[in-house]
Amino acid sequence: MDYLFIDHLNELRLTKKKIIKDNLNDSKYLTKNYFYLKRLNERLNSYTFKKLNQIHNVNFDKNYWSILNTNWQWIFLEFVFEKWNFLKKNSHKIQIKEKKNFNFHLFKSDDVWQLIENRKFNIYISSKIINKNKIQRKTKNIFCIRDDGKKIGIFEKLLIYFFNKKIIKFENIFLNIPLNIFYKLLIAYKFNSLCLSLPNQNFNFKKKINRKIRNNFYKDFSAQNNFEKLIIDELQNILPLSMLENYYLYKKEYINLNLPNEPKNIICYSGIWANNLLSLYLAEKKKISNIILFQHGALYGSSKFNFHQFFEEMISNIYVTWGWKEKKNHLPLGPINSIKPKNKTEIISKILLVIPGEIFPRLIASDFDRKSITDIHYNAIYLSKFIKNLKKYQTVLRLKIVKNFNIIKKFYLKNGAIDKFSSIETSKKRDTNNALVVCLYETTFFYEMISENTPVILLLSKKRYNLIKAKYKKKYKLLLKNNLLFLEKENLAKFLKKTDLNQWWLQKKTQKALNKFKNNFFKNENNKYIYFKKLLLKTN
């Protein structure tokens, strides 16, 4: 069977031998790597903030630069470390002779996503790892730029102007809240709050590289091993221009936006990992305003380690979770979007397989390492063929991310038995009508289906199951016992074959198990007035 990720994991394209060496089911190995990367990230931040203060002649604290630096640095470290471990174990099977050496540059922090999806960078960094960092000196600059073309709207600029001139007196700023205009007006009227969209806006940057500063930037950083030597060699190029050569240009453009100056609370829904402008705003206001952030996915809370959760908790004064509480600053309110339960359960006539759209590996994000991503897609192929043979249900495949839709669709058309394809842009209601939803990884979609009372099953890797915190393990065991969770695709297939799915879902013990799973872990508040009242009450 052809590898699905042939365009993104270029090293797999260069060998016909199957890759068998990995430690990705070893939780001790993954835990050790996670804490190593966490320490390395902290060491880099401690070094970088002093260096940037010195270069720019400023005196910002470590938190300021960490907010700007961590959101791209962690993603880069995790991505390269995954390749490092994989290629070191399998280098005898793979030959990559990339003679050219490139300088890859990021305009701003969120351009890191363009970098790790860049084919040239994948071949280049893999070649450096296999050939022990020995490639001839740099020959070409390559700039990675991510631009979705979005800018702050005129209406919102007017609101910001009125706020700063104190014509309209708002205490709170809600950023990138996914609510319609009715709820935004309700928040403005009832809670003295301004709702704004702060897109990842690009500015015009100079492409001039200060080679002298970059070549000397990390010269005093003590690399402890060969991996860190490779990282330092790349970081001196990849450090975003918005933090170095174009720092004052970017800061000037930021100041010209006249974003709300001294709000009491900044309540931010969207993740800061993919928005450089948002990161700068939070860094600038961290000492002035209370920062309130929200949980951004299904892996928060239950995972033994989740760096995104750790970082977001660190920079926020209040952290809104989906229902769990472990720290004083946690506020268990549930997701911000309304999820209304269905009045009645429809007769199941199709099975909706929900898969990620990611096709580049990360080391420690539950089901997003090299092996797990591959397993997810091969599990979907296996199930699609099995369901086809049952001749009872239509099979629909839904992708979370649209970007790689055509690549993945082509793969499934060749290897699977899918009747229909959809994506996150397709109506969720249309996809889930008369459906049993099978989530092939732990996704927000699973929790949405539970709240809607839509029949749903979760298929997890054993590795992910082993990395669930002990305090939540009982909840997952309850799902296992009631056929709401499976760890083997073969067992799920047997269940689909022998079970009356409608009867199973409506059984009292199934519904009871779901309610116990949700208790103190996942809640849903459809009354937005009550939701925001509880939220803002906490800030006071």
C-alpha positions in Angstrom: 0.0 0.0 0.0 1.4 3.4 -0.9 2.2 5.8 1.9 -0.4 8.5 2.4 2.2 11.1 3.4 4.4 10.8 0.3 4.3 14.6 -0.4 5.1 15.7 3.2 7.3 13.0 4.7 9.7 13.0 1.8 12.1 10.6 3.4 9.5 7.8 3.2 9.4 8.4 -0.6 13.0 7.4 -0.9 12.7 3.9 0.4 10.4 1.0 -0.4 11.3 -0.7 2.9 8.7 -0.4 5.7 9.8 1.7 8.6 9.6 -0.5 11.7 11.7 1.1 14.3 9.9 3.5 16.7 9.2 3.9 20.4 5.9 5.7 20.0 3.9 3.3 22.1 6.4 3.6 25.0 4.9 6.1 27.4 8.1 6.3 29.4 10.0 7.2 26.3 7.5 9.9 25.3 7.3 11.3 28.8 11.1 11.6 28.9 11.2 13.4 25.5 8.4 15.8 26.5 10.1 17.0 29.6 13.4 17.2 27.8 11.9 19.5 25.1 10.1 21.5 27.8 13.4 22.1 29.6 15.1 23.0 26.3 12.4 25.4 25.4 12.8 27.1 28.8 16.5 27.3 28.5 16.1 28.9 25.0 13.5 31.4 26.4 15.8 32.4 29.3 18.6 33.0 26.9 16.6 34.7 24.1 14.8 37.3 26.3 18.1 38.7 27.5 19.5 38.8 24.0 16.5 40.5 22.5 16.4 43.1 25.2 20.1 43.8 24.6 19.7 44.1 20.8 16.6 46.3 20.9 17.8 48.3 24.0 14.6 47.6 25.9 13.9 46.1 29.3 10.9 43.7 28.9 10.5 40.9 31.3 10.8 37.2 30.4 7.1 36.8 30.2 6.9 39.4 27.4 9.4 37.7 25.1 8.2 34.2 26.1 4.6 35.0 24.8 6.1 36.1 21.5 8.7 33.3 21.3 7.2 30.2 22.6 4.3 29.9 20.2 6.6 29.2 17.2 9.6 27.8 19.0 7.8 24.8 20.6 6.2 23.8 17.3 9.6 23.9 15.6 11.4 22.0 18.4 8.8 19.3 18.5 8.7 18.9 14.7 12.5 18.6 14.3 13.0 16.4 17.4 10.4 13.9 15.9 12.4 13.8 12.7 15.7 13.5 14.6 14.5 10.4 16.6 12.9 8.8 13.6 15.8 9.3 11.2 18.5 8.3 13.7 16.8 4.9 14.1 16.2 4.4 10.3 19.0 6.3 8.6 20.5 3.0 7.3 17.4 2.6 5.2 17.2 6.1 3.8 19.6 8.1 1.7 19.0 11.9 1.2 21.8 13.8 -0.5 20.7 17.4 -0.4 23.8 19.4 -1.3 22.3 22.8 -1.1 22.0 24.5 2.2 19.2 27.1 2.7 18.5 29.9 5.1 14.8 29.5 6.0 13.3 32.7 7.4 10.0 33.5 9.1 8.5 36.9 8.8 6.5 36.4 12.0 6.0 33.6 14.5 2.9 32.0 13.0 4.8 31.4 9.7 6.3 28.4 11.4 3.3 26.4 9.9 4.4 27.3 6.4 7.9 26.2 7.3 7.2 22.7 8.5 4.9 22.1 5.5 7.5 23.3 3.1 8.9 20.4 1.0 12.3 21.9 0.6 12.6 22.4 4.3 11.6 18.8 5.0 14.2 17.4 2.6 16.8 19.9 3.9 16.4 19.2 7.6 16.2 15.4 7.1 19.4 15.6 5.1 21.2 17.5 7.8 20.1 15.0 10.4 21.2 11.9 8.3 24.5 13.6 7.2 25.3 14.8 10.7 24.7 18.4 10.1 27.3 18.4 7.3 26.1 20.4 4.3 28.0 23.1 2.4 27.5 26.6 3.6 24.3 28.6 3.0 23.4 29.4 -0.6 19.9 30.8 -0.7 17.4 32.6 1.5 13.8 31.2 1.5 11.1 33.3 3.2 8.1 31.4 4.6 5.1 33.7 4.7 1.6 32.8 5.8 -1.1 35.2 4.7 -4.8 34.7 4.9 -5.5 38.3 3.7 -7.6 39.2 6.7 -7.5 42.7 8.2 -9.3 44.5 11.0 -12.6 45.9 9.6 -13.6 49.5 9.4 -16.5 49.0 11.8 -14.2 47.5 14.4 -11.7 50.3 13.9 -14.5 52.8 14.8 -15.3 50.9 17.9 -11.7 50.9 18.9 -11.5 54.6 18.3 -14.6 55.2 20.5 -13.1 53.0 23.2 -9.8 54.8 23.3 -11.4 58.2 23.3 -13.7 57.0 26.1 -16.8 58.0 24.0 -17.9 54.4 24.7 -16.8 53.1 28.1 -16.2 49.4 28.0 -14.5 47.5 30.8 -13.8 44.3 28.9 -12.5 43.3 25.5 -13.6 40.0 23.9 -11.3 38.9 21.1 -12.3 36.5 18.3 -15.4 35.1 20.1 -17.3 32.8 17.7 -20.7 34.4 18.4 -23.3 36.0 16.1 -24.1 39.7 16.1 -27.1 39.2 18.5 -24.9 37.7 21.3 -22.2 40.3 20.7 -24.7 43.1 21.2 -26.0 41.3 24.3 -22.5 41.2 25.7 -21.9 44.9 24.9 -25.2 45.9 26.6 -25.4 43.6 29.6 -21.7 43.2 30.4 -20.1 46.5 29.3 -17.9 44.6 26.9 -16.5 45.2 23.4 -16.3 42.3 21.0 -13.5 42.5 18.4 -12.0 40.3 15.7 -8.3 40.4 15.8 -7.1 38.6 12.6 -3.6 37.5 11.9 -2.9 40.6 9.9 0.3 40.8 7.8 2.3 44.0 7.4 4.8 45.0 4.8 8.2 43.8 5.9 11.7 44.3 4.6 13.5 41.1 3.5 16.8 42.4 4.6 18.7 40.0 6.9 21.2 41.2 9.4 23.7 38.3 9.1 26.1 39.6 11.7 23.5 39.7 14.4 22.0 36.3 13.5 25.4 34.5 13.3 26.3 35.7 16.8 22.8 35.5 18.4 23.2 32.1 19.9 27.0 32.0 20.3 26.8 32.0 24.1 24.1 29.4 24.3 25.5 26.1 25.6 24.3 23.3 23.4 24.4 20.0 25.4 24.2 17.5 22.5 24.2 17.2 18.7 20.5 17.7 18.5 20.8 21.1 20.2 23.7 22.0 17.9 21.4 21.4 14.9 18.6 23.4 16.6 20.9 26.4 17.2 22.2 26.3 13.7 18.7 26.6 12.4 17.2 29.0 15.0 19.7 31.7 14.1 18.0 31.8 10.7 14.4 30.9 11.7 14.0 33.5 14.5 11.2 35.6 13.1 12.0 38.9 11.5 9.2 40.5 13.5 11.3 39.8 16.6 14.7 40.9 15.2 15.3 43.0 12.0 11.6 44.1 11.7 10.8 44.4 15.3 10.3 48.2 15.3 8.6 48.1 12.0 6.1 45.6 13.3 5.7 47.4 16.6 5.0 50.7 14.6 2.3 49.0 12.6 0.9 47.5 15.8 0.8 50.9 17.5 -0.9 52.4 14.4 -3.8 49.9 14.9 -4.7 51.7 18.1 -6.0 48.6 19.8 -7.9 49.1 23.1 -5.3 50.6 25.5 -6.2 49.7 29.0 -9.1 47.2 29.2 -9.7 45.7 32.6 -10.1 42.2 31.1 -9.0 40.7 27.8 -11.1 37.6 27.1 -9.5 35.8 24.2 -11.1 32.7 22.6 -8.8 31.9 19.7 -5.4 30.2 20.2 -2.3 32.4 20.2 -0.4 29.7 18.4 -1.4 30.9 14.9 -1.7 34.7 15.4 1.4 36.8 15.9 -0.6 40.0 16.3 -2.7 38.5 19.1 0.5 37.3 20.8 2.0 40.8 20.7 -1.2 42.4 22.1 -1.3 39.9 25.0 2.4 40.4 25.7 1.9 44.2 25.7 -1.1 44.1 28.0 -0.1 41.3 30.3 0.9 43.7 33.2 -2.1 46.0 32.7 -5.1 43.6 32.1 -6.4 40.3 33.3 -5.8 37.7 30.5 -8.6 35.1 30.2 -8.0 32.2 27.8 -10.1 29.2 26.8 -9.5 25.5 26.3 -8.8 24.8 22.7 -9.4 21.1 22.2 -10.2 17.7 23.5 -6.7 16.8 24.7 -6.7 19.4 27.4 -7.1 18.3 31.0 -7.0 14.5 30.6 -3.5 14.2 29.0 -0.5 13.6 31.3 1.3 16.2 29.3 0.1 18.9 27.0 2.4 21.8 26.3 -0.3 24.0 24.8 -2.3 23.7 28.0 0.8 24.4 30.1 1.7 27.5 28.2 -1.8 29.0 28.0 -2.4 28.4 31.7 1.0 30.1 32.4 0.1 33.4 30.7 -3.5 33.6 31.7 -5.0 34.9 34.9 -8.2 32.8 34.4 -8.4 29.7 32.3 -11.8 28.6 31.1 -12.1 24.8 30.8 -14.8 22.5 29.4 -15.7 21.3 32.8 -12.6 20.0 34.7 -10.8 21.9 37.4 -7.3 21.3 38.7 -5.9 24.7 39.6 -7.2 27.9 41.3 -7.3 29.9 38.1 -9.4 27.2 36.3 -13.0 28.2 35.6 -15.1 25.1 34.4 -17.7 26.7 32.2 -17.8 24.4 29.2 -17.3 25.4 25.5 -18.4 28.8 24.5 -20.4 27.7 21.5 -24.0 26.5 22.0 -24.7 22.8 21.6 -28.4 21.9 21.7 -29.4 18.3 22.3 -31.5 16.7 19.6 -35.2 16.2 20.4 -35.1 12.6 19.1 -32.6 10.1 17.8 -32.9 9.3 14.1 -32.7 5.8 12.6 -29.0 5.1 11.9 -28.4 4.7 8.1 -24.8 5.9 7.7 -21.5 5.8 9.5 -19.5 9.1 9.6 -15.8 8.5 10.0 -14.1 11.6 11.5 -10.4 12.0 10.8 -7.8 14.8 11.2 -6.5 16.7 8.2 -2.9 16.7 9.5 -0.4 14.9 7.4 2.8 16.1 9.0 4.0 14.5 12.3 4.5 16.0 15.7 6.1 14.2 18.5 3.9 14.6 21.5 0.3 15.6 20.8 -1.5 12.3 21.6 -2.4 11.1 18.1 -0.2 13.3 15.9 3.1 11.4 15.9 4.3 9.7 12.7 2.9 6.3 13.5 -0.4 7.4 15.0 -1.4 9.6 12.1 -0.6 6.7 9.7 -2.6 4.3 11.9 -5.6 6.6 12.0 -5.9 6.7 8.2 -5.3 3.0 7.8 -7.9 2.3 10.5 -10.4 4.4 8.5 -9.6 2.4 5.3 -10.1 -0.9 7.2 -13.4 0.3 8.7 -14.7 1.7 5.4 -14.2 -1.7 3.6 -15.7 -3.6 6.5 -18.8 -1.3 6.6 -19.1 -1.6 2.8 -19.3 -5.4 3.2 -22.1 -5.1 5.8 -24.3 -3.6 3.1 -26.3 -1.8 5.8 -24.8 1.7 6.0 -23.5 4.5 3.8 -19.9 5.5 4.7 -19.0 9.2 4.9 -15.5 10.5 5.6 -15.2 13.9 7.3 -11.8 15.8 7.5 -11.1 18.3 10.2 -8.8 20.4 8.0 -9.6 21.5 4.5 -6.0 22.3 3.3 -5.0 18.7 2.5 -8.5 17.6 1.4 -7.6 16.6 -2.2 -4.4 14.7 -1.2 -6.3 12.6 1.4 -9.4 12.1 -0.8 -7.2 10.7 -3.6 -5.6 8.3 -1.2 -9.0 7.0 0.1 -10.4 6.7 -3.4 -7.5 4.4 -4.3 -7.4 2.4 -1.0 -10.7 2.7 0.8 -14.4 2.3 0.3 -15.9 5.7 1.0 -19.3 6.7 -0.4 -19.0 10.4 0.3 -16.4 12.9 1.4 -17.0 16.0 3.6 -14.9 18.5 5.6 -15.2 21.0 8.4 -16.8 23.4 5.8 -19.7 21.0 5.3 -22.8 21.4 7.4 -22.3 19.4 10.6 -26.0 18.9 10.9 -26.2 17.4 7.4 -23.3 15.1 8.1 -24.6 13.8 11.4 -28.2 13.3 10.5 -29.1 9.6 10.7 -25.5 8.8 11.5 -23.3 6.9 13.9 -20.3 9.1 14.3 -16.9 7.2 14.7 -14.1 9.6 15.8 -10.8 8.0 15.0 -8.9 10.3 17.3 -9.9 12.3 20.4 -11.4 15.4 18.8 -13.8 18.2 19.9 -16.3 16.6 17.5 -16.7 13.7 19.9 -17.7 16.0 22.8 -20.1 17.9 20.6 -21.8 14.7 19.6 -22.2 13.6 23.2 -23.8 17.0 24.0 -26.1 16.7 21.0 -27.0 13.1 21.9 -25.9 12.0 18.5 -24.7 8.3 18.5 -20.9 8.4 18.7 -18.0 6.0 19.3 -14.3 6.9 19.9 -11.4 4.8 18.6 -8.2 5.6 20.4 -4.6 4.4 20.1 -3.3 2.4 23.0 -0.6 5.0 23.4 -3.1 7.8 23.9 -5.1 5.7 26.4 -1.9 5.0 28.4 -1.2 8.8 28.6 -4.5 9.6 30.2 -4.2 11.0 33.7 -5.0 8.5 36.5 -7.8 10.7 37.9 -9.7 10.5 34.5 -8.9 6.9 33.7 -12.1 5.6 35.4 -14.2 7.8 33.0 -12.5 6.3 29.9 -12.9 2.8 31.3 -16.6 3.5 31.7 -16.7 4.3 27.9 -14.8 1.1 27.2 -17.2 -1.0 29.2 -20.2 0.4 27.3 -18.8 0.2 23.8 -18.4 3.9 23.5 -14.6 3.6 23.3 -12.5 1.0 21.4 -8.7 0.5 21.3 -8.7 -2.0 18.5 -10.3 -1.5 15.1 -11.1 -5.2 14.8 -13.2 -5.1 18.0 -15.0 -2.0 16.8 -15.8 -3.9 13.5 -17.2 -6.9 15.4 -19.4 -4.5 17.4 -20.7 -2.8 14.3 -21.5 -6.2 12.7 -23.5 -7.8 15.6 -25.1 -4.8 17.2 -28.5 -3.0 16.7 -26.9 0.5 16.9 -30.2 2.3 17.6 -31.1 0.0 20.4 -27.6 0.2 21.9 -27.5 4.0 21.9 -30.9 4.3 23.6 -30.1 1.8 26.3 -30.2 3.2 29.8 -26.7 1.9 30.7 -25.3 3.7 27.6 -26.8 7.0 28.4 -25.9 6.6 32.1 -22.3 5.9 31.1 -22.2 9.1 29.0 -23.6 11.2 31.8 -21.0 9.8 34.3 -18.2 10.5 31.8 -19.4 14.2 31.4 -19.7 14.8 35.2 -17.0 17.2 36.4 -15.2 16.8 33.0 -17.4 18.3 30.3 -20.4 20.6 30.6 -22.6 22.6 28.2 -24.3 25.9 29.0 -26.6 27.0 26.3 -27.8 30.1 28.0 -25.1 32.6 27.0 -26.3 35.3 29.4 -25.6 32.9 32.3 -22.3 31.7 30.7 -20.8 35.2 30.5 -22.3 36.3 33.8 -20.3 33.5 35.5 -17.2 34.3 33.5 -17.2 38.0 34.3 -18.2 37.4 37.9 -15.0 35.5 38.3 -12.9 38.5 37.1 -14.4 40.7 39.8 
